[in-house]
Amino acid sequence: MSVTYSDKLIPGYRGAVETWECDQMKHMNVQFYSSKASISFSHLLNALGLSPARIREDRKALRYRDLRIQYKAEMLGGELMYGLSGVRAAGPDGIKAFTHLFKAADDTLSSISEFNLRYEDLDTSEEHPIPLDVLEKAKSLADEHENLFCPAPMKSLILPSTPLEHMFETSRSAVNVWECDQFSNMETRYIISRFSDAASHIVSSVGITRAVQRERNLGSAALDYYVEFNKPIRMADAIILKSGLLDRKPKNFVFGHHMINCDTGDILNSTTVLGCYFDMTARKSVPLPQEYVDVPEENLLRNQM
């Protein structure tokens, strides 16, 4: 693929995949995609007139209302990559924008982040009207970017932000200082990292242990994420993740996650993840293991929706 540059695309990231950013599947872990996309997102905010100095003074900025992430090509240790951001549409109700991460060697699209943004107070999370100058700048950058990939709707049911049976605890932690921005809000990278950790517990619950994966030479990979942000996640919050098997397909699993504030019981975000298994040597997807087929139908979260 050859990326067509325009003055409506904002360069936001250029770097490499570090060894410590790769997981046991030998590719860059999802949380580090989010880390690099967040860097690019900061450059997009600056291009819209929301400089770091202005954000610090006003204590308001554009934040995710929802976030869609697709992973299109593996990034391995040492590979070079770059990121571009842009605006697809802008109006008083919000801004629709994106960040794409590419392999620098051949311009292969590796990951996309598509998101709807709202303007909010970074201390209270109260939503405010987008400043006129920011909105006008967003409108001047708005473009359908037909030459760049735009994802179709997610090929899965979307987990609602309501409690469901057969969800179980897959993570329990507190939000650490180093996981937050300067306004004490949890960074996206660390939110995604909780989902990554939780996946191992869901996999284990259906009988696919690490030993089984090694024996069958199986790896697993997330292909598609959708996150809805309902409440702020702040420094020192005690949080738990409850997860479950939402659905299954011939070659895909679908997980659902609720991140919950332990003190209030609020569902902070709800997340749907579609993924697959692959042969670790061939790096090609394989049919969904039988263990998933054997999960009783009534235990699937889809049956409560």
N, C-alpha and C positions, 0 to 999 in steps of 0.2 A: 504493500500500500504506500502511496505517496501522499503526504499531508499537504494540502493546499493552504498556505498561510494567508491571512488577511489582517487588516488593521482592526478587525473585530474579535480576534483571538488574542488572549492574554497569556504570554509565556509566564509560567509560574514555578516550574521545578526543573532542575537538571542535576542528576547525580548517578549513583550506582547502587546495586544491591549488595549489602554487606553480608558476610557469612552468618553473622549472628542474627540477621533478619530472616533466615531460612529455618523452616521447621523440619520435623521428622519425615515429611514428604519430599524433602530436598528442594522445595521451591519457597519463594518469599511468602511469609505468612500474611494473612489478610489484614492484620492490624497495621503492618508496615505500608501496605498499599494506602490505607487511610491516613497514615502519617504523612506520606508524600503528597497525597491529594489535599490534605489540610494546608500544606505549605503553598500549594498552587492557589487554593481558595483565598488565602491571605492576600495574594497579589491581585486577585479578582476584586476583593473588597477595596483595595487601594486604588485600583483603576476606576472604581465607581465613586470615588471621593471619600471613602471611609478609611482614611489613613490611620496608622496606629496612634498617632497623636490625637486625632479627632475622636477616635473610639475611647481613648483613655479620658479625655476631657468630658465627652458627652455621656460616657458609660452606657452607650447603646450601640448596637450593631445588627447586621443581618445574621440570622441564625437559621439552622435547618428546621423546617416544619416536617419534612420527610426526606428520606434519602434512599435512593436506589443504586446499588452497586452491582455491576456484572464483571466477571473475570473471564477474559477472552483468550489469553495466552500466558503460559507459565513464565515467570521471571526467576532465573537461577542465579546463584551466587556469582558476583563479579560483573553481571550484565549491566550495561549502561541504559539509562532511561530518562525521559523528559516528560513534562506535563504541560498541557494547554487548557485554559478555561475560557468559557464564553457564556453569553446570555442568549436564551432562546426566546423569551417573552418577558415583558414587564408591564405591571399595572398597579393600581392602588392597593389591590389585595395581596400582592406579593410579586416575587421575581422567580422565574424558572431559569435555572442555569446548570452548568455541567463542568466537569473536569475530566479530561482524557489523559491516561498515562500510556506512553508508547515505548517500545524498545528502540533505542537510539540507532542500533546497527542497521535496521532495515525499515523503520517506521511502522512496525507491526503494532496494532492496538492491543494493549495488554489488559487494561482495565478502564471502565467508565464509572463515573459517579454523576448521577443526575439528581437534582434536588430542587425543591421549592423552598423559598426563603421568606421569612417574616422579620420585621424590624422590631427588636425588643430591648427592654431594659435589662442590662446584664447583671444587675443586682436582684431585681424582683421577678424577672422573666415576663413582666407585663408587656403586651404587644402595643406598639405605637404606629401611627402612620409613617410611611417611608418619607424621609425628607425630600422636598421637591427637587433639589439639585441632584440627589442620588438617583431618584426615579427618572429624571430627564437623562442623566448619563446612561442609565441602564437601557432606556428606550433607544438611545443613539447607538448602543452596541448590540441591540437585539437583532437576531438573525436566525433563520431556521437551520443554517449550516447544513444544507442538504448533502454536502460532500463528506460530512462526518457521520459516523454511526449514531443512530438514535434507537434506543431499545423499544421493542414492542412491549405491551403489557405482560407482566410476569405470568408465566405458564403454571400457575399454582393458585390455590386458595390463599387468601391473605388472612393471617391470624388477627382476630379482633382484640381490642384492649379490654376484654372481660375475662374473669376467672373461668377456667375450664378444668374438668376432671382429667385425670391421667397425666397432669403436668407434675413434675417432681423437681426437687431442688438439685441444681447442677453447679451452682457456684454460690459462695457466701463470702463477702469481703466488705471492706470499707474503702471509701474513695481517698486515696493518698494525695498529699500535697503535690507531688511531682506528676500526678495524673491530671492536673487542672491547669487552666489558663490563668491569666493575671486577675481575673474576676471570680476565681474559685469555682468555675464551672468545669465539669469533667470533659476532657478532650475526647473527640470521636475515636481516636486510635484505641483508647483504653476501654471504651464501650465495646468496640468490636472485639477486643482481646478477650472480654468475658464470654462472648458468644463462641469464640474459637475454643476456649477451654471447655465450655459446656458440651460441645460436640462430642468430645471423648466419652463423657458420661452417658450421653444418649446412645452412642454406638455400643458401649459396654452393656447397657440395659437390654439390648436386643440379642446379646450373645456374641458380638464381634469384639473379642478382646484383642489387645496388642499382640499376643501370641498367635492368635488366629490370623491377624493381618500379616504378620511376618511369614507364617507358614504358607499362606496363599499368595504372597508377594503383592499384597493389596495396598494401595494408597487411597486416600479420600481427598476430595477437593470441593470447596464451595464454588458454585457457578453464579449464583444470583442471590442478592440480599435486598430486602425491603424493610426499612425501619421507619416507624412513626414515633415522633418525639412528643410526649404528652405533658411531661412535667420536668422541671430542671433537676439536674443531678449535681449536687454541690459537694465541695470538699468536706470530708469527714462523715458524709452520709453512710449509714450502714445499709448495704444493699444485698439482695439475694436474687438469683436467677432461677426461675422455674421454667422447665422446658418439657417438650414432648414430641413424639412423632406425629406430625400433622397429616402427612399423606405419603404414599409410595407409588412409584411408577416403574415400568420395566427396567429403566436404567438410572432412575433418580430417587433419592429420598428427599423429603421435605420436613424440616424441623421448625418448630415454633418456640419462641422465647418471650417471656415477660420479665423485665427488670423491675424489681419491686423495692420501694423504700420500706425498710424494716420498721421504722417508727410510725409511719402513717398508713402503711398498707397500700399506698398509691402505686398503680402500674405506671412507671416512669416512661417506658417505651415498650412497644410490641414489635417483634421482629420475625420475619419469615425468611428461611434460608433453604434454597434448593441446591442440592449437590449431587455428586456421583462418586463411584469407586473407579479406580483405574489400575492397570498393571504397572507396577513400579519400574519395570525394565522397558517395556514398550511405550510407556507414557500414553496409553490409549484407554478409553473408558471401557468398562466391562458391565455385564448385566448386574442388577441389584442382587446382593447375596440372598440366599434362601432364608436366612434368619429374619430378614425384614418381611418376607412373604408370610412367614409363620406367626407374625404378631397378630393377635386376635383383632378382627375388624372393629369391634366395639372400643378398643383401646386407642384407635386413631382419633386425633383431635377433630378431624373433619366431620365426624359424626355428631358433634355437639354444635355445629354451626348451621 
